[in-house]
Amino acid sequence: MERYCYTLPGGARLTGYLRDATDPMPAYNVRPAVLVIPGGGYEYCSARESDPVAVQFLQAGYQAFVLEYTVSPTPLRWQPLLDAARAILHMRRNAEALRLDPNRIAVCGFSAGGHLAGCTAMLCDAEPVRTALGITGREAQPNAVILAYPVITSGPLGHQGSFDQLAGEDDALRAALSLEHQVRDDLPPFFVWHTGEDTTVPVQNSLMLVTALAEHHVPCEFHLFPHGVHGSSTCTQEVGTPYPHNAVWVRLCTEWLADVFDFSLR
């Protein structure tokens, strides 16, 4: 395995865990990739939602990356999305060296990182992104989106701390970043999971998103677990939130992604 480190313009850090190319497995020398985006209320990047998650996708056969995006100074405005879009662009433009398929890149975000992952799918062609990155289309859009207990809405049921960090008192920006209103017909497939007991980011965030995705005929797989606290990551003892029943999300997700990407090690 190769560990890859790269500092993006603006200072965000991209860390990759790359499976080695080998002669005995020539069909797998180029693999799909997953970009993991940890949560932390846009105040920090959670270590519990970084490497432990990346290792799961690495084990499933993917090239795995973790993004440590900008969290200061506030309000952050579009900067975290610029970081994530630049990470996807870097992966695509260096696909050969990173041994990944540029047309099979997924993002996997948790909590506020789930909001950021959703932004990469829905707002990758917003004017501030196109201008800052010098792109004209959706070159920075992922091919699949995985969201764990995501922040979605800036409305009454939203995680206001995340939107305070992002937009401050800019009501127009808060509305623009409220993702239930940004869903459109041509988005990539989504995998979403949440818990009914989440008191930090209410499950209604995911329900609003899933409803909007269904209305726009965007493929989506959704899992609602009755129990479990916010921020449970892989739901294992390693991350301090052992929920054996909820931990099945990893297997469900990798099976779903293998189907979306037509990729399997079996």
KEZA-811007 format. One line per 4 residues: number of its first residue (from 1); their letters; for each residue x, y, z of C-alpha. Coordinates in nm, 2 decimals, always signed. Layout:
NUM = a = X:Y:Z | ...
REM end
This chain:
1 = mery = +0.00:+0.00:+0.00 | +0.11:+0.35:-0.08 | +0.03:+0.65:+0.14 | -0.02:+0.97:-0.07
5 = cytl = -0.02:+1.32:+0.07 | -0.10:+1.64:-0.11 | -0.17:+2.00:-0.01 | -0.44:+2.16:-0.22
9 = pgga = -0.45:+2.53:-0.31 | -0.58:+2.71:+0.00 | -0.41:+2.47:+0.24 | -0.66:+2.17:+0.26
13 = rltg = -0.49:+1.84:+0.29 | -0.56:+1.53:+0.08 | -0.44:+1.19:+0.21 | -0.47:+0.88:-0.01
17 = ylrd = -0.43:+0.51:+0.08 | -0.36:+0.34:-0.25 | -0.36:-0.03:-0.33 | -0.04:-0.13:-0.50
21 = atdp = -0.03:-0.23:-0.87 | +0.06:-0.60:-0.91 | +0.12:-0.84:-1.20 | -0.09:-1.12:-1.04
25 = mpay = -0.40:-0.89:-1.03 | -0.38:-0.68:-1.36 | -0.76:-0.63:-1.37 | -0.74:-0.44:-1.04
29 = nvrp = -0.44:-0.21:-1.10 | -0.68:+0.07:-1.17 | -0.96:+0.09:-0.92 | -1.26:+0.31:-0.83
33 = avlv = -1.20:+0.56:-0.56 | -1.38:+0.70:-0.25 | -1.31:+1.05:-0.10 | -1.40:+1.05:+0.27
37 = ipgg = -1.51:+1.39:+0.41 | -1.53:+1.39:+0.79 | -1.77:+1.59:+1.00 | -1.72:+1.83:+1.29
41 = gyey = -1.97:+2.10:+1.25 | -1.74:+2.29:+1.01 | -1.53:+2.36:+1.32 | -1.28:+2.07:+1.29
45 = csar = -1.24:+1.75:+1.09 | -1.32:+1.45:+1.30 | -1.05:+1.18:+1.33 | -1.32:+0.92:+1.40
49 = esdp = -1.47:+0.98:+1.06 | -1.15:+0.99:+0.87 | -0.90:+0.69:+0.86 | -1.13:+0.44:+1.02
53 = vavq = -1.37:+0.49:+0.73 | -1.11:+0.51:+0.46 | -0.97:+0.17:+0.58 | -1.32:+0.01:+0.52
57 = flqa = -1.32:+0.12:+0.16 | -0.96:+0.03:+0.11 | -1.04:-0.32:+0.24 | -1.33:-0.33:-0.01
61 = gyqa = -1.09:-0.27:-0.29 | -1.11:+0.10:-0.35 | -0.84:+0.37:-0.36 | -0.93:+0.56:-0.05
65 = fvle = -0.87:+0.93:+0.03 | -0.94:+1.16:+0.32 | -1.00:+1.54:+0.29 | -0.91:+1.77:+0.57
69 = ytvs = -1.09:+2.08:+0.45 | -1.07:+2.44:+0.57 | -1.25:+2.53:+0.90 | -1.12:+2.88:+0.96
73 = ptpl = -1.15:+3.18:+0.95 | -1.53:+3.20:+0.96 | -1.76:+3.25:+0.79 | -1.62:+2.99:+0.56
77 = rwqp = -1.86:+3.07:+0.28 | -1.77:+2.87:-0.03 | -1.42:+2.76:+0.08 | -1.49:+2.41:+0.20
81 = llda = -1.67:+2.33:-0.13 | -1.37:+2.47:-0.32 | -1.15:+2.24:-0.12 | -1.37:+1.94:-0.20
85 = arai = -1.41:+2.03:-0.56 | -1.03:+2.07:-0.59 | -0.98:+1.73:-0.43 | -1.20:+1.57:-0.69
89 = lhmr = -1.04:+1.76:-0.97 | -0.69:+1.66:-0.85 | -0.79:+1.29:-0.83 | -0.94:+1.30:-1.18
93 = rnae = -0.65:+1.49:-1.34 | -0.40:+1.26:-1.18 | -0.59:+0.94:-1.22 | -0.32:+0.75:-1.40
97 = alrl = -0.06:+0.82:-1.13 | -0.31:+0.75:-0.85 | -0.42:+0.43:-1.02 | -0.79:+0.52:-1.01
101 = dpnr = -1.07:+0.54:-1.26 | -1.17:+0.90:-1.31 | -1.52:+0.81:-1.40 | -1.58:+0.61:-1.08
105 = iavc = -1.51:+0.85:-0.79 | -1.75:+0.85:-0.49 | -1.76:+1.10:-0.20 | -1.85:+0.97:+0.15
109 = gfsa = -1.94:+1.25:+0.40 | -2.05:+1.25:+0.77 | -2.26:+1.51:+0.94 | -2.13:+1.85:+0.82
113 = gghl = -1.90:+1.65:+0.59 | -2.22:+1.49:+0.46 | -2.34:+1.84:+0.38 | -2.01:+1.91:+0.20
117 = agct = -2.03:+1.58:+0.01 | -2.38:+1.67:-0.10 | -2.26:+2.01:-0.21 | -2.00:+1.85:-0.44
121 = amlc = -2.29:+1.68:-0.62 | -2.54:+1.97:-0.63 | -2.33:+2.28:-0.64 | -2.01:+2.18:-0.82
125 = daep = -2.11:+2.40:-1.11 | -2.21:+2.70:-0.90 | -2.06:+3.03:-1.02 | -1.82:+3.08:-0.73
129 = vrta = -1.68:+2.72:-0.79 | -1.65:+2.76:-1.17 | -1.48:+3.10:-1.13 | -1.23:+2.99:-0.86
133 = lgit = -1.14:+2.66:-1.03 | -1.16:+2.78:-1.39 | -1.40:+2.51:-1.50 | -1.71:+2.54:-1.71
137 = grea = -1.91:+2.22:-1.64 | -1.92:+1.94:-1.39 | -1.57:+1.82:-1.40 | -1.56:+1.84:-1.01
141 = qpna = -1.89:+1.64:-0.96 | -1.85:+1.29:-0.80 | -2.00:+0.98:-0.97 | -2.17:+0.86:-0.65
145 = vila = -2.26:+1.01:-0.31 | -2.26:+0.85:+0.03 | -2.41:+1.05:+0.32 | -2.40:+0.95:+0.69
149 = ypvi = -2.64:+1.14:+0.92 | -2.59:+1.45:+0.70 | -2.65:+1.82:+0.77 | -2.90:+1.92:+0.49
153 = tsgp = -3.13:+2.20:+0.58 | -3.06:+2.55:+0.71 | -3.43:+2.56:+0.83 | -3.56:+2.51:+1.18
157 = lghq = -3.46:+2.14:+1.19 | -3.11:+2.20:+1.07 | -2.78:+2.21:+1.26 | -2.75:+2.58:+1.30
161 = gsfd = -2.39:+2.57:+1.42 | -2.28:+2.43:+1.08 | -2.46:+2.71:+0.89 | -2.33:+2.97:+1.13
165 = qlag = -1.97:+2.85:+1.05 | -2.04:+2.86:+0.68 | -2.25:+3.16:+0.62 | -2.27:+3.37:+0.94
169 = edda = -2.57:+3.60:+0.91 | -2.58:+3.59:+0.53 | -2.94:+3.47:+0.49 | -2.91:+3.44:+0.11
173 = lraa = -2.60:+3.21:+0.14 | -2.77:+3.00:+0.41 | -3.06:+2.95:+0.17 | -2.83:+2.87:-0.12
177 = lsle = -2.65:+2.60:+0.09 | -2.98:+2.44:+0.21 | -2.95:+2.13:+0.00 | -3.31:+2.01:+0.00
181 = hqvr = -3.37:+2.30:-0.24 | -3.08:+2.22:-0.46 | -3.18:+1.87:-0.58 | -3.22:+1.83:-0.96
185 = ddlp = -3.29:+1.55:-1.20 | -2.94:+1.47:-1.32 | -2.76:+1.40:-1.00 | -2.55:+1.09:-0.94
189 = pffv = -2.68:+0.80:-0.72 | -2.70:+0.85:-0.34 | -2.67:+0.62:-0.04 | -2.80:+0.78:+0.28
193 = whtg = -2.82:+0.65:+0.64 | -2.93:+0.81:+0.97 | -3.06:+0.71:+1.31 | -3.39:+0.80:+1.46
197 = edtt = -3.24:+0.89:+1.79 | -3.00:+1.15:+1.65 | -3.06:+1.47:+1.86 | -2.77:+1.67:+1.70
201 = vpvq = -2.88:+1.65:+1.33 | -3.24:+1.53:+1.33 | -3.33:+1.25:+1.09 | -3.57:+1.50:+0.92
205 = nslm = -3.25:+1.63:+0.74 | -3.21:+1.30:+0.56 | -3.59:+1.26:+0.51 | -3.61:+1.60:+0.34
209 = lvta = -3.32:+1.50:+0.11 | -3.45:+1.16:+0.03 | -3.79:+1.30:-0.05 | -3.64:+1.56:-0.29
213 = laeh = -3.43:+1.29:-0.46 | -3.74:+1.07:-0.51 | -3.93:+1.37:-0.66 | -3.65:+1.42:-0.91
217 = hvpc = -3.61:+1.05:-0.99 | -3.25:+1.04:-0.85 | -3.15:+0.69:-0.76 | -3.12:+0.66:-0.38
221 = efhl = -3.08:+0.39:-0.12 | -3.18:+0.50:+0.23 | -3.14:+0.32:+0.57 | -3.30:+0.45:+0.89
225 = fphg = -3.17:+0.28:+1.21 | -3.39:+0.33:+1.52 | -3.11:+0.36:+1.77 | -2.77:+0.53:+1.79
229 = vhgs = -2.62:+0.86:+1.87 | -2.50:+1.12:+1.62 | -2.14:+1.08:+1.50 | -2.13:+0.70:+1.53
233 = stct = -1.90:+0.67:+1.22 | -1.83:+0.30:+1.15 | -2.04:+0.20:+1.46 | -1.75:+0.00:+1.61
237 = qevg = -1.56:-0.01:+1.94 | -1.26:+0.15:+1.76 | -1.45:+0.48:+1.72 | -1.62:+0.46:+2.06
241 = tpyp = -1.97:+0.39:+1.94 | -2.02:+0.02:+1.91 | -2.36:-0.04:+1.75 | -2.33:-0.39:+1.59
245 = hnav = -2.67:-0.36:+1.41 | -2.59:-0.02:+1.26 | -2.24:-0.13:+1.16 | -2.40:-0.32:+0.88
249 = wvrl = -2.42:+0.01:+0.69 | -2.06:-0.04:+0.58 | -2.14:-0.37:+0.41 | -2.46:-0.24:+0.27
253 = ctew = -2.28:+0.07:+0.13 | -1.99:-0.12:-0.03 | -2.24:-0.36:-0.19 | -2.44:-0.07:-0.32
257 = ladv = -2.13:+0.10:-0.45 | -2.01:-0.22:-0.62 | -2.34:-0.23:-0.80 | -2.33:+0.14:-0.90
261 = fdfs = -1.97:+0.11:-1.02 | -1.99:-0.24:-1.16 | -1.70:-0.34:-0.94 | -1.64:-0.64:-0.72
265 = lr = -1.35:-0.84:-0.57 | -1.56:-1.15:-0.55
REM end
